[in-house]
Each structure stands twice: as C-alpha cells, then as structure tokens.
Amino acid sequence: MNDLQEQAIIINDLHIEARKQGQLAVYRELNKMFSEIDTSNITNSLVKIMKHTSERMLELEKDVKFK
C-alpha cells in the first residue's frame, strides 16, 4: 500500500512540474511576441500576435488528449 501512495505522490509531482513547465513556455512565448512589437505600427503587430496565438491554440487543442 505504501508503494502505491509513493507512486501517486510521484505522479502528482510530475503532473505539477509539467503544468509549471507549460505555463513557463507560454510566458516565454508571450514575452518574445510582445518584445517584437513594432511601436510605429502597433495594430498590425497585435493582429500578428493574435493570429499566431490562435493558430498555436488550434494546434495544441488537436494535440491535447485529455480535455
């Protein structure tokens, strides 16, 4: 029984770590996109960011097995 509890703790820790890594990747990507904003033409830059974000979300939605 103790072995099952240890396995559950390990799986939970791995899940938490994977979630944190996913969040970090999102923030890194957002930081990269916003750092590339051309201040002389903010509208086009924001449209580009939103288009990229939407495309990436569609890709990820297809890849995610558990929704």
C-alpha positions, 0 to 999 in steps of 0.5 A: 500500500505504501508503494502505491501512495509513493507512486501517486505522490510521484505522479502528482509531482510530475503532473505539477512540474509539467503544468509549471513547465507549460505555463513557463513556455507560454510566458516565454512565448508571450514575452518574445511576441510582445518584445517584437512589437513594432511601436510605429505600427502597433495594430498590425503587430497585435493582429500578428500576435493574435493570429499566431496565438490562435493558430498555436491554440488550434494546434495544441487543442488537436494535440491535447488528449485529455480535455 
